[in-house]
Amino acid sequence: MPDSSPLPPPTFDLQLAHCFTVVAEYRHFGRAAEALHTTQPSLSRRIRRLEQQLGVRLVERTSQGNHLTEAGEDFLQAATALLRAADRAAADARSAARPGRITVGHTPGIIVTPAVRELRAAHPNAEVRVRQLASDEARAALLDHRVDAVIARLPFSTEGFEVTALYDEPRVLVVPRGHRLAGRESVTLADIADEPVPRVRGADPPASAFWRIDPRPDGRPAPDGPLIDAAADQFELVAGGQAVSISVSSHTLRPDLTTVRLEGVEASHVVLATRVGDRNRLLAAFRTHATRTLGR
């Protein structure tokens, strides 16, 4: 009677898959070989070996250059996801083998010291590191395993993360001290309907929409202010009278700026995020300390 059990999936070398993704990135064997610190003939042999293992042609080589076949385009997506998963698995294994080490990330303006201090006191032999991240780095830093936990302000994509809400911060309007709204107890969005708000180049769309309140509740777009490269650049524009900005009440400002409470808008939510399934034994302890010392 024939064996009806499913055949094992085809296997291939992850190193060959990595070589293929580099070729796909450069679309040129010479430049890809340079990036991989190997020779072009050696790289070509590796790609042919991968094609033989898979039983399909991945790269078409022509006098005009190299391009991926349809199978190559499909395999590129799968190979990229597979290599990322392999990196995560290796990092998770190292983390499980070294449970006495944790790196806590935080974005600007967020204080994590009380929770870190308690964690160090409870685990004196653990290596506890703290790393400040850019305001838009929270998700990438967790996915890349640069940090094991991050405390940051929403919104950012939390898919694949375990998230604990810590506290909320009211949003405020930031204006120069000589601005017509400076000194007011509070303002509404109607008061700033025509005030331009800076845009950060390459910002995550949900985060940009949240901090610019764009669109406004009535459906109108927020007035576009100057385009800037980093969120920190906005305060120079505000001080110069070119725009207003929206921040949180705890933000430390330069002396020529002031804040006014912004009514009728959702608060900023500060959360603790970790990777789902991360086995670092210090994470549960840090979550407990963060909730107790930072939660409000």
C-alpha positions as CSV (number, residue, x, y, z in Angstrom):
1,M,0.0,0.0,0.0
2,P,1.6,3.4,-1.0
3,D,2.6,5.8,1.8
4,S,-0.1,8.5,1.9
5,S,1.8,10.7,4.4
6,P,2.6,14.2,3.0
7,L,6.0,14.8,1.5
8,P,8.4,16.9,3.5
9,P,8.6,20.5,2.4
10,P,11.5,21.4,0.1
11,T,14.6,22.5,2.0
12,F,17.2,25.1,1.0
13,D,20.0,27.0,2.6
14,L,19.1,30.2,4.4
15,Q,22.4,31.7,3.4
16,L,21.5,31.1,-0.3
17,A,18.1,32.8,0.3
18,H,20.0,35.8,1.9
19,C,22.2,36.0,-1.2
20,F,19.1,36.0,-3.4
21,T,17.5,38.9,-1.5
22,V,20.7,40.9,-1.9
23,V,20.7,40.2,-5.7
24,A,17.0,41.2,-5.8
25,E,17.8,44.5,-4.0
26,Y,20.7,45.5,-6.3
27,R,19.4,43.8,-9.5
28,H,23.1,43.5,-10.4
29,F,25.3,40.6,-9.6
30,G,28.5,42.7,-9.4
31,R,27.1,45.2,-6.9
32,A,25.4,42.4,-4.9
33,A,28.7,40.4,-4.8
34,E,30.4,43.6,-3.5
35,A,27.8,44.0,-0.8
36,L,28.2,40.3,0.2
37,H,32.0,40.5,0.2
38,T,32.3,37.7,-2.4
39,T,33.1,37.4,-6.1
40,Q,30.5,37.6,-8.8
41,P,31.2,34.0,-10.1
42,S,30.8,32.6,-6.6
43,L,27.5,34.5,-6.1
44,S,26.2,33.3,-9.5
45,R,26.9,29.7,-8.4
46,R,25.0,30.2,-5.2
47,I,22.0,31.6,-7.0
48,R,22.1,28.6,-9.5
49,R,22.3,26.2,-6.6
50,L,19.3,27.8,-4.9
51,E,17.4,27.6,-8.2
52,Q,18.3,23.9,-8.5
53,Q,17.1,23.3,-4.9
54,L,13.8,25.0,-5.6
55,G,13.4,23.7,-9.1
56,V,12.5,27.1,-10.6
57,R,14.3,30.0,-12.3
58,L,14.5,33.0,-10.0
59,V,16.6,35.5,-12.0
60,E,16.7,36.2,-15.7
61,R,20.2,37.2,-16.9
62,T,20.2,39.3,-20.0
63,S,22.6,41.7,-21.7
64,Q,20.4,44.6,-20.4
65,G,20.8,43.4,-16.8
66,N,19.1,41.1,-14.4
67,H,15.5,40.9,-13.4
68,L,13.4,38.6,-11.3
69,T,11.1,36.1,-12.8
70,E,7.5,35.9,-11.6
71,A,8.6,33.0,-9.4
72,G,11.5,35.1,-8.2
73,E,9.2,38.0,-7.2
74,D,7.0,35.6,-5.2
75,F,10.0,33.9,-3.6
76,L,11.5,37.3,-2.6
77,Q,8.5,38.0,-0.4
78,A,8.6,34.6,1.2
79,A,12.4,34.6,1.6
80,T,12.4,38.1,3.2
81,A,9.7,36.9,5.7
82,L,11.6,33.7,6.4
83,L,14.9,35.4,7.0
84,R,13.3,37.9,9.4
85,A,11.6,35.0,11.2
86,A,14.9,33.2,11.5
87,D,16.6,36.3,12.9
88,R,13.7,36.6,15.5
89,A,14.0,32.9,16.4
90,A,17.8,33.2,16.9
91,A,17.3,36.4,19.0
92,D,14.6,34.7,21.1
93,A,16.8,31.7,21.7
94,R,19.7,33.9,22.8
95,S,17.3,35.8,25.0
96,A,16.0,32.6,26.6
97,A,19.5,31.5,27.3
98,R,20.4,34.8,28.9
99,P,17.4,35.6,31.0
100,G,19.4,38.0,33.1
101,R,19.6,40.7,30.4
102,I,16.9,43.2,29.2
103,T,17.0,46.4,27.2
104,V,14.2,48.9,27.8
105,G,13.5,51.4,25.1
106,H,11.6,54.7,25.5
107,T,10.8,57.6,23.2
108,P,11.6,61.2,24.0
109,G,10.0,62.9,27.0
110,I,9.0,59.6,28.7
111,I,10.6,58.8,32.0
112,V,11.2,55.1,32.8
113,T,13.7,55.6,35.7
114,P,11.3,54.5,38.5
115,A,10.4,51.2,36.9
116,V,14.0,50.5,35.9
117,R,15.3,51.3,39.4
118,E,12.8,48.9,40.9
119,L,13.7,46.2,38.4
120,R,17.4,46.5,39.2
121,A,16.7,46.4,42.9
122,A,14.6,43.2,42.6
123,H,17.1,41.6,40.2
124,P,20.6,42.9,41.3
125,N,22.4,40.4,39.1
126,A,20.5,41.2,35.9
127,E,21.9,43.4,33.2
128,V,19.3,46.2,32.7
129,R,20.0,48.6,29.9
130,V,18.0,51.7,28.9
131,R,18.0,53.1,25.4
132,Q,16.3,56.3,24.1
133,L,14.6,55.9,20.7
134,A,13.4,58.4,18.2
135,S,9.7,59.1,18.5
136,D,8.9,56.9,15.4
137,E,11.2,54.0,16.3
138,A,9.1,52.1,18.8
139,R,7.9,49.4,16.5
140,A,11.1,48.9,14.5
141,A,13.2,48.7,17.6
142,L,11.1,45.9,19.0
143,L,10.9,44.0,15.7
144,D,14.7,44.3,15.2
145,H,15.4,43.2,18.8
146,R,17.3,46.3,19.6
147,V,15.1,46.5,22.7
148,D,13.0,43.9,24.7
149,A,10.4,46.4,25.9
150,V,9.5,49.8,24.8
151,I,7.5,52.6,26.5
152,A,6.1,55.0,23.9
153,R,3.1,57.1,22.9
154,L,0.5,55.7,20.6
155,P,-0.3,55.6,17.8
156,F,2.1,53.1,16.3
157,S,1.2,49.7,14.9
158,T,1.0,47.2,17.8
159,E,0.3,44.0,15.7
160,G,2.4,41.2,17.2
161,F,3.0,43.0,20.4
162,E,1.6,42.6,24.0
163,V,0.5,46.1,25.0
164,T,-0.2,47.4,28.5
165,A,-1.7,50.9,29.0
166,L,0.2,53.0,31.5
167,Y,-1.2,56.5,31.5
168,D,-2.7,59.3,29.4
169,E,-1.3,62.7,28.8
170,P,-3.5,65.7,27.7
171,R,-2.5,67.2,24.3
172,V,-1.7,70.9,24.3
173,L,-1.2,73.6,21.7
174,V,2.4,75.0,21.5
175,V,2.7,78.6,20.5
176,P,5.3,81.4,20.8
177,R,4.9,83.6,23.9
178,G,3.8,86.5,21.7
179,H,1.1,84.5,19.9
180,R,-2.5,85.8,20.0
181,L,-3.6,82.6,21.9
182,A,-0.7,82.6,24.4
183,G,-2.0,83.1,28.0
184,R,-5.4,81.7,27.3
185,E,-6.6,79.0,29.8
186,S,-7.7,76.7,26.9
187,V,-8.4,76.7,23.2
188,T,-10.5,74.6,20.8
189,L,-9.8,73.3,17.3
190,A,-12.0,76.1,16.0
191,D,-9.5,78.6,17.5
192,I,-6.7,77.2,15.4
193,A,-8.7,76.3,12.3
194,D,-6.4,78.4,10.1
195,E,-3.1,77.9,11.9
196,P,-0.6,75.8,9.8
197,V,0.8,72.7,11.5
198,P,4.3,71.3,10.5
199,R,4.5,68.0,8.6
200,V,7.3,65.6,9.3
201,R,8.8,64.1,6.2
202,G,8.3,60.3,6.1
203,A,6.2,60.2,9.2
204,D,4.0,57.2,9.9
205,P,0.5,58.3,8.6
206,P,-1.5,57.4,11.7
207,A,1.0,59.2,13.9
208,S,1.0,62.2,11.6
209,A,-2.8,62.3,11.6
210,F,-2.9,62.1,15.4
211,W,-0.4,64.8,16.2
212,R,-1.7,67.2,13.5
213,I,-5.3,66.3,14.2
214,D,-5.8,65.7,10.5
215,P,-8.5,65.7,9.3
216,R,-10.3,67.9,11.8
217,P,-13.7,66.6,13.3
218,D,-15.6,68.6,10.7
219,G,-13.8,66.7,7.9
220,R,-11.6,69.6,6.8
221,P,-7.8,68.9,6.5
222,A,-5.4,70.5,8.9
223,P,-3.6,73.5,7.3
224,D,-0.2,72.4,6.0
225,G,2.8,74.0,7.7
226,P,6.4,73.6,6.5
227,L,7.8,70.2,5.8
228,I,10.5,69.2,8.4
229,D,12.9,66.2,8.7
230,A,12.4,65.5,12.4
231,A,9.7,66.2,15.0
232,A,12.1,68.2,17.1
233,D,12.5,70.7,14.3
234,Q,9.0,71.9,14.7
235,F,9.7,74.1,17.7
236,E,12.1,76.4,15.8
237,L,9.3,76.9,13.3
238,V,6.8,77.6,16.1
239,A,9.2,80.1,17.8
240,G,9.6,81.9,14.5
241,G,5.9,82.3,14.1
242,Q,5.7,80.0,11.0
243,A,3.4,77.4,12.6
244,V,1.8,76.1,15.7
245,S,2.2,72.5,17.0
246,I,0.5,70.0,19.1
247,S,2.4,68.2,21.9
248,V,1.8,66.9,25.4
249,S,1.6,68.8,28.7
250,S,4.7,67.1,30.1
251,H,7.0,68.2,27.2
252,T,9.8,70.5,28.3
253,L,9.9,73.6,26.1
254,R,12.4,76.2,25.3
255,P,11.8,79.5,27.1
256,D,10.3,81.4,24.2
257,L,7.4,79.0,23.8
258,T,4.4,78.3,25.9
259,T,1.5,75.8,25.9
260,V,-2.3,76.2,26.1
261,R,-4.7,73.4,27.0
262,L,-6.4,72.0,24.0
263,E,-10.1,71.1,24.6
264,G,-12.2,68.5,22.9
265,V,-9.4,66.2,21.7
266,E,-8.4,62.7,22.7
267,A,-5.4,62.4,25.1
268,S,-2.1,60.8,24.2
269,H,-1.9,57.2,25.4
270,V,1.5,56.0,26.8
271,V,1.9,52.2,26.7
272,L,4.4,49.4,27.4
273,A,4.9,47.1,24.5
274,T,6.8,43.8,24.2
275,R,6.9,41.1,21.5
276,V,4.2,38.4,21.8
277,G,5.7,35.2,23.0
278,D,9.1,36.7,24.1
279,R,10.5,34.3,26.7
280,N,12.8,36.8,28.5
281,R,11.9,36.2,32.1
282,L,12.6,39.7,33.1
283,L,9.7,41.1,31.0
284,A,6.9,40.1,33.3
285,A,8.8,41.6,36.2
286,F,9.4,44.8,34.3
287,R,5.7,45.0,33.3
288,T,4.7,44.7,37.0
289,H,7.2,47.5,38.0
290,A,6.2,49.8,35.1
291,T,2.5,49.4,35.9
292,R,3.0,50.2,39.6
293,T,5.5,53.0,39.3
294,L,4.5,54.7,36.0
295,G,0.8,53.9,35.7
296,R,-1.6,56.7,36.7
